[in-house]
Amino acid sequence: VCSTCRARVVEGKVDMAVNYALEEWEVERGFVLTCQARPLTARVTIDYDES
């Protein structure tokens, strides 16, 4: 489990199919694993630089 693709959703919504790496507090703050995320809205903006 690497979490290299961890990013924060800035705009829009995604569904994260599987979460092997993120803590609950990270998910609550909008972080997702982009390798497991599928868009639920027409526009999705993510930030890979957010820590």
VOKE-450208 format. One record per residue: x, y, z of N, C-alpha, C in turn; residue number from 1; residue in three letters. Coordinates in Angstrom, 3 decimals. Example, Ala and Ser with C-alpha at 12.3 -4.5 7.8 and 13.67 -1.06 7.14 Angstrom:
<vexlos>
@n.px = 13.190	n.py = -5.690	n.pz = 7.800	ca.px = 12.300	ca.py = -4.500	ca.pz = 7.800	c.px = 13.200	c.py = -3.300	c.pz = 7.800	pos = 1	code = Ala
@n.px = 12.850	n.py = -2.250	n.pz = 7.080	ca.px = 13.670	ca.py = -1.060	ca.pz = 7.140	c.px = 12.900	c.py = 0.030	c.pz = 7.870	pos = 2	code = Ser
</vexlos>
This chain:
<vexlos>
@n.px = 0.854	n.py = -1.170	n.pz = 0.000	ca.px = 0.000	ca.py = 0.000	ca.pz = 0.000	c.px = 0.897	c.py = 1.229	c.pz = 0.000	pos = 1	code = Val
@n.px = 0.805	n.py = 2.033	n.pz = -1.044	ca.px = 1.781	ca.py = 3.111	ca.pz = -1.176	c.px = 1.228	c.py = 4.501	c.pz = -0.881	pos = 2	code = Cys
@n.px = 0.016	n.py = 4.796	n.pz = -1.247	ca.px = -0.638	ca.py = 6.108	ca.pz = -1.115	c.px = 0.077	c.py = 7.216	c.pz = -1.883	pos = 3	code = Ser
@n.px = 0.860	n.py = 6.863	n.pz = -2.894	ca.px = 1.533	ca.py = 7.854	ca.pz = -3.733	c.px = 0.529	c.py = 8.757	c.pz = -4.440	pos = 4	code = Thr
@n.px = -0.636	n.py = 8.244	n.pz = -4.755	ca.px = -1.638	ca.py = 9.010	ca.pz = -5.495	c.px = -2.555	c.py = 9.827	c.pz = -4.582	pos = 5	code = Cys
@n.px = -2.229	n.py = 9.945	n.pz = -3.323	ca.px = -3.047	ca.py = 10.698	ca.pz = -2.359	c.px = -3.175	c.py = 12.148	c.pz = -2.808	pos = 6	code = Arg
@n.px = -4.396	n.py = 12.645	n.pz = -2.830	ca.px = -4.662	ca.py = 14.029	ca.pz = -3.208	c.px = -5.926	c.py = 14.497	c.pz = -2.501	pos = 7	code = Ala
@n.px = -6.109	n.py = 15.821	n.pz = -2.464	ca.px = -7.302	ca.py = 16.390	ca.pz = -1.835	c.px = -8.248	c.py = 16.880	c.pz = -2.914	pos = 8	code = Arg
@n.px = -9.516	n.py = 16.550	n.pz = -2.776	ca.px = -10.533	ca.py = 17.024	ca.pz = -3.706	c.px = -10.850	c.py = 18.471	c.pz = -3.349	pos = 9	code = Val
@n.px = -10.603	n.py = 19.370	n.pz = -4.291	ca.px = -10.825	ca.py = 20.798	ca.pz = -4.091	c.px = -12.216	c.py = 21.192	c.pz = -4.581	pos = 10	code = Val
@n.px = -12.651	n.py = 20.553	n.pz = -5.659	ca.px = -13.949	ca.py = 20.875	ca.pz = -6.252	c.px = -14.568	c.py = 19.601	c.pz = -6.804	pos = 11	code = Glu
@n.px = -15.865	n.py = 19.455	n.pz = -6.626	ca.px = -16.569	ca.py = 18.300	ca.pz = -7.142	c.px = -16.618	c.py = 17.163	c.pz = -6.137	pos = 12	code = Gly
@n.px = -17.071	n.py = 16.020	n.pz = -6.619	ca.px = -17.208	ca.py = 14.845	ca.pz = -5.755	c.px = -16.691	c.py = 13.617	c.pz = -6.484	pos = 13	code = Lys
@n.px = -16.106	n.py = 12.722	n.pz = -5.703	ca.px = -15.638	ca.py = 11.448	ca.pz = -6.245	c.px = -16.084	c.py = 10.325	c.pz = -5.322	pos = 14	code = Val
@n.px = -16.090	n.py = 9.128	n.pz = -5.861	ca.px = -16.351	ca.py = 7.931	ca.pz = -5.070	c.px = -15.062	c.py = 7.131	c.pz = -5.034	pos = 15	code = Asp
@n.px = -14.555	n.py = 6.891	n.pz = -3.837	ca.px = -13.338	ca.py = 6.109	ca.pz = -3.686	c.px = -13.747	c.py = 4.658	c.pz = -3.447	pos = 16	code = Met
@n.px = -13.513	n.py = 3.813	n.pz = -4.430	ca.px = -13.959	ca.py = 2.422	ca.pz = -4.383	c.px = -13.347	c.py = 1.656	c.pz = -3.218	pos = 17	code = Ala
@n.px = -12.054	n.py = 1.796	n.pz = -3.024	ca.px = -11.341	ca.py = 1.075	ca.pz = -1.973	c.px = -10.364	c.py = 2.027	c.pz = -1.312	pos = 18	code = Val
@n.px = -10.245	n.py = 1.923	n.pz = 0.000	ca.px = -9.295	ca.py = 2.749	ca.pz = 0.737	c.px = -8.383	c.py = 1.840	c.pz = 1.551	pos = 19	code = Asn
@n.px = -7.173	n.py = 1.647	n.pz = 1.049	ca.px = -6.210	ca.py = 0.805	ca.pz = 1.750	c.px = -5.206	c.py = 1.603	c.pz = 2.563	pos = 20	code = Tyr
@n.px = -5.139	n.py = 2.922	n.pz = 2.359	ca.px = -4.007	ca.py = 3.667	ca.pz = 2.907	c.px = -4.348	c.py = 4.894	c.pz = 3.736	pos = 21	code = Ala
@n.px = -5.512	n.py = 5.480	n.pz = 3.551	ca.px = -5.812	ca.py = 6.739	ca.pz = 4.226	c.px = -6.446	c.py = 6.512	c.pz = 5.593	pos = 22	code = Leu
@n.px = -6.098	n.py = 7.394	n.pz = 6.506	ca.px = -6.725	ca.py = 7.394	ca.pz = 7.830	c.px = -8.096	c.py = 8.063	c.pz = 7.715	pos = 23	code = Glu
@n.px = -8.958	n.py = 7.804	n.pz = 8.670	ca.px = -10.310	ca.py = 8.377	ca.pz = 8.662	c.px = -10.278	c.py = 9.903	c.pz = 8.626	pos = 24	code = Glu
@n.px = -9.362	n.py = 10.521	n.pz = 9.388	ca.px = -9.287	ca.py = 11.987	ca.pz = 9.419	c.px = -8.884	c.py = 12.548	c.pz = 8.053	pos = 25	code = Trp
@n.px = -8.106	n.py = 11.810	n.pz = 7.280	ca.px = -7.715	ca.py = 12.272	ca.pz = 5.946	c.px = -8.921	c.py = 12.270	c.pz = 5.007	pos = 26	code = Glu
@n.px = -9.701	n.py = 11.216	n.pz = 5.065	ca.px = -10.902	ca.py = 11.126	ca.pz = 4.239	c.px = -11.880	c.py = 12.232	c.pz = 4.626	pos = 27	code = Val
@n.px = -12.033	n.py = 12.486	n.pz = 5.919	ca.px = -12.931	ca.py = 13.548	ca.pz = 6.391	c.px = -12.492	c.py = 14.916	c.pz = 5.888	pos = 28	code = Glu
@n.px = -11.212	n.py = 15.103	n.pz = 5.662	ca.px = -10.681	ca.py = 16.383	ca.pz = 5.167	c.px = -10.628	c.py = 16.449	c.pz = 3.646	pos = 29	code = Arg
@n.px = -11.175	n.py = 15.452	n.pz = 2.980	ca.px = -11.295	ca.py = 15.498	ca.pz = 1.525	c.px = -10.211	c.py = 14.790	c.pz = 0.746	pos = 30	code = Gly
@n.px = -9.348	n.py = 14.055	n.pz = 1.423	ca.px = -8.296	ca.py = 13.335	ca.pz = 0.719	c.px = -8.838	c.py = 12.036	c.pz = 0.139	pos = 31	code = Phe
@n.px = -8.304	n.py = 11.667	n.pz = -1.024	ca.px = -8.685	ca.py = 10.428	ca.pz = -1.698	c.px = -7.440	c.py = 9.772	c.pz = -2.282	pos = 32	code = Val
@n.px = -7.592	n.py = 8.519	n.pz = -2.624	ca.px = -6.588	ca.py = 7.828	ca.pz = -3.426	c.px = -7.076	c.py = 7.921	c.pz = -4.863	pos = 33	code = Leu
@n.px = -6.380	n.py = 8.684	n.pz = -5.682	ca.px = -6.879	ca.py = 8.924	ca.pz = -7.036	c.px = -6.903	c.py = 7.656	c.pz = -7.884	pos = 34	code = Thr
@n.px = -6.085	n.py = 6.671	n.pz = -7.541	ca.px = -6.117	ca.py = 5.407	ca.pz = -8.294	c.px = -7.403	c.py = 4.633	c.pz = -8.034	pos = 35	code = Cys
@n.px = -8.121	n.py = 4.988	n.pz = -6.973	ca.px = -9.361	ca.py = 4.305	ca.pz = -6.608	c.px = -10.589	c.py = 5.203	c.pz = -6.750	pos = 36	code = Gln
@n.px = -10.402	n.py = 6.448	n.pz = -7.180	ca.px = -11.490	ca.py = 7.426	ca.pz = -7.213	c.px = -12.097	c.py = 7.556	c.pz = -8.607	pos = 37	code = Ala
@n.px = -13.405	n.py = 7.635	n.pz = -8.641	ca.px = -14.147	ca.py = 7.852	ca.pz = -9.882	c.px = -15.013	c.py = 9.091	c.pz = -9.697	pos = 38	code = Arg
@n.px = -15.067	n.py = 9.970	n.pz = -10.715	ca.px = -15.837	ca.py = 11.208	ca.pz = -10.575	c.px = -17.338	c.py = 10.956	c.pz = -10.475	pos = 39	code = Pro
@n.px = -17.979	n.py = 11.747	n.pz = -9.606	ca.px = -19.437	ca.py = 11.717	ca.pz = -9.476	c.px = -20.062	c.py = 12.996	c.pz = -10.009	pos = 40	code = Leu
@n.px = -19.236	n.py = 13.996	n.pz = -10.289	ca.px = -19.707	ca.py = 15.266	ca.pz = -10.832	c.px = -18.990	c.py = 15.528	c.pz = -12.152	pos = 41	code = Thr
@n.px = -19.556	n.py = 16.432	n.pz = -12.949	ca.px = -18.979	ca.py = 16.739	ca.pz = -14.260	c.px = -17.591	c.py = 17.360	c.pz = -14.153	pos = 42	code = Ala
@n.px = -17.353	n.py = 18.083	n.pz = -13.075	ca.px = -16.055	ca.py = 18.732	ca.pz = -12.889	c.px = -15.467	c.py = 18.308	c.pz = -11.548	pos = 43	code = Arg
@n.px = -14.218	n.py = 17.881	n.pz = -11.580	ca.px = -13.496	ca.py = 17.511	ca.pz = -10.367	c.px = -12.114	c.py = 18.147	c.pz = -10.431	pos = 44	code = Val
@n.px = -11.738	n.py = 18.840	n.pz = -9.362	ca.px = -10.403	ca.py = 19.423	ca.pz = -9.257	c.px = -9.728	c.py = 18.818	c.pz = -8.043	pos = 45	code = Thr
@n.px = -8.501	n.py = 18.336	n.pz = -8.244	ca.px = -7.754	ca.py = 17.752	ca.pz = -7.136	c.px = -6.426	c.py = 18.463	c.pz = -6.975	pos = 46	code = Ile
@n.px = -5.886	n.py = 18.388	n.pz = -5.772	ca.px = -4.616	ca.py = 19.037	ca.pz = -5.450	c.px = -3.660	c.py = 17.988	c.pz = -4.896	pos = 47	code = Asp
@n.px = -2.616	n.py = 17.696	n.pz = -5.662	ca.px = -1.608	ca.py = 16.733	ca.pz = -5.210	c.px = -0.606	c.py = 17.367	c.pz = -4.257	pos = 48	code = Tyr
@n.px = -0.524	n.py = 18.687	n.pz = -4.235	ca.px = 0.469	ca.py = 19.377	ca.pz = -3.412	c.px = 0.009	c.py = 19.633	c.pz = -1.988	pos = 49	code = Asp
@n.px = -1.274	n.py = 19.488	n.pz = -1.723	ca.px = -1.819	ca.py = 19.696	ca.pz = -0.379	c.px = -1.270	c.py = 18.634	c.pz = 0.558	pos = 50	code = Glu
@n.px = -0.797	n.py = 19.068	n.pz = 1.718	ca.px = -0.264	ca.py = 18.064	ca.pz = 2.650	c.px = -1.085	c.py = 17.980	c.pz = 3.908	pos = 51	code = Ser
</vexlos>
